[in-house]
Amino acid sequence: MDWTFLKISFFSHFFSPSIGGIEQVSLVLAQEFVRQGHSVEVMTTTMAPDSISHPFPVHRRPSAGAVMKIVRNSDLVFHNNVGLNYAWPLLVQKKPWVVAHHVWITRPDGSISGKDRLKKQVLKCATNTAVSHALAERLPFSCRIIPNPYNNSVFRKISGIQRDKDIIFLGRLVSDKGVDLLIEAVSSMMTQFPDLTVSIVGSGPELATLQGMVQEKKLTSVVQFAGSLSGDNLTSMLHRHRVIAVPSRWDEPFGLVALEGIACGCVPVIPDSGGLPEAAGPCGLKFRHRSAEDLSRCLTEALSSESLRAKCLQQAPAHLEKHTPEKIAAQYLELFTSLVSRN
């Protein structure tokens, strides 16, 4: 049988128009699978209606009967992060099942719940991939490494924008993202960089607390809270900055934001743990995880040397090329085709 055309049942817990890393990766992959000549049906728990149309159907919280029908009519089931509530049709439908892992299978505090143990047992029946070696090493089954793609139609070089600002943070304003560490680091840099400029792009429950911290440290003229940005507005904002800081307290399994910053000409400053060193590759500078003091040192080093920043970004084209939607989707499709042909 000719498997040049695949019918892919695609589950993503969160999906467009929700904003976040997994949503962006799911959208990019689904679009690219279709662009490369395959059929996709997306299932998601995200109920919000989308303002843009997609070249594939999106089933938002489909009924059990609809899930069964989608799986039955597909050649392969792909979960971009596992969803056990959408895996049950595989008990009666013999289909290849591929799960791409983006997060650790633990609770936020690192503990293991009963549901996590169940996931680890069930996933031994799937073909598993992981977005980084750091993540794969913590999973109790073998994984093929397929890193994340970035949206190169959004995050790209734009000419004519003056790079007149210093540090940018992009992400949700939650404690795991470590914006408080960044504010601590910036406070200690003011003697050396009295005209320092810092932009915090994003929203979240920690906004008021972080604004209070900025006021307490007398940094209101230094730190700008820019709110949530997307599309060309976000791309233009990134182009105005020299460095993108990723101060996460949490061990990021990958860290898509590092690729997005690199694509817009920012040097990423990242923790030396989790998957972020793989996401940044040779283009970033590493600080000791959770250390505001070492983050300050690393930011100072990056901002003090234009030649160091240029050296980091010289390697950006080759690194970014490994993470284009076309290249990453092709790796998944190669795996899908091999599994379907053997099924």
LINWO-V577481 format. One line per field, one symbol per residue. ss: DSSP state (2 for helix, 1 for strand, 0 for the rest). psi: psi as a letter, one per 20 degrees, with the letter a starting at -180 (. if undefined). Layout:
ss=???
psi=???
This chain:
ss=0000001111100000000022222222222222200011111100000000000011110002222222220001111100022202222000011111100000000000022222222222201111002222000000011000000000000000000011111100002220222222222220000000011110000022222222220000001111100022222222201111110000000002222222200011111000022222222011100002222222222222022222222202222220002222222222222222220
psi=qokipqopoopogqrpjqprghggggggggghgghjjrppoppqiohpqqiqqqkqqooomqrhhgggggghjrhqpponpqnhijihhihionqpoppopirqmrrhjirprhhghgghghiiiropqqiqhgghhjqkrqqpoorqqqniigorppqjppnjrfpqpprqmqhhikhhhggggghiihghmhkqpppoprrrijggghhhggghjljhigppoiapqrbhggghghiiqhpppnkphqophemhhggggghjjqppoqqkrbihhhghcjirpprppjohghgggggggghiohhgghggihjgghghhijqhggghhgghgggghghhi.
